Amino acid sequence: MSTITRHLSGAHEMVRTYSRRVEVPMLGEVAVPPPDKIAYYAGLGVLAALQVIEWPLALVITAGHLLADQHLSGLAKGVGEALESA
C-alpha cells in the first residue's frame, strides 16, 4: 500500500469515527467521540477526582488530545476537499 493510500484511508476512518452527533439544547450539534476516547477522558476524570493527578494536569492533557483530534479531523476534511476539486 502506498503512503498516499495509507493517509487517505486513515483520513476516511477519522471522518467516519466522528460522524456521530448529538443535539445539545444550548450548544447545538456536538460531535460525539468514539467509546474508547470517552473511556480515556473518563479515566482522566477519575484520576483527577481521586487526586492521583492534579486537575489542571488532567485539563491540559484532555485539551491536548481534543486539539490533536480536531487537527486531524480538519486535515481529513482538507484532503477530501482537495480530492473533490481534482
Secondary structure, DSSP 8 states (H G I E B T S, - for coil): --HHHHHHHHHHHHHHHT--EEEETTTEEEE---HHHHHHHHHHHHHHHTTSS-HHHHHHHHHHHHHHHHHHHHHHHHHHHHHHH-
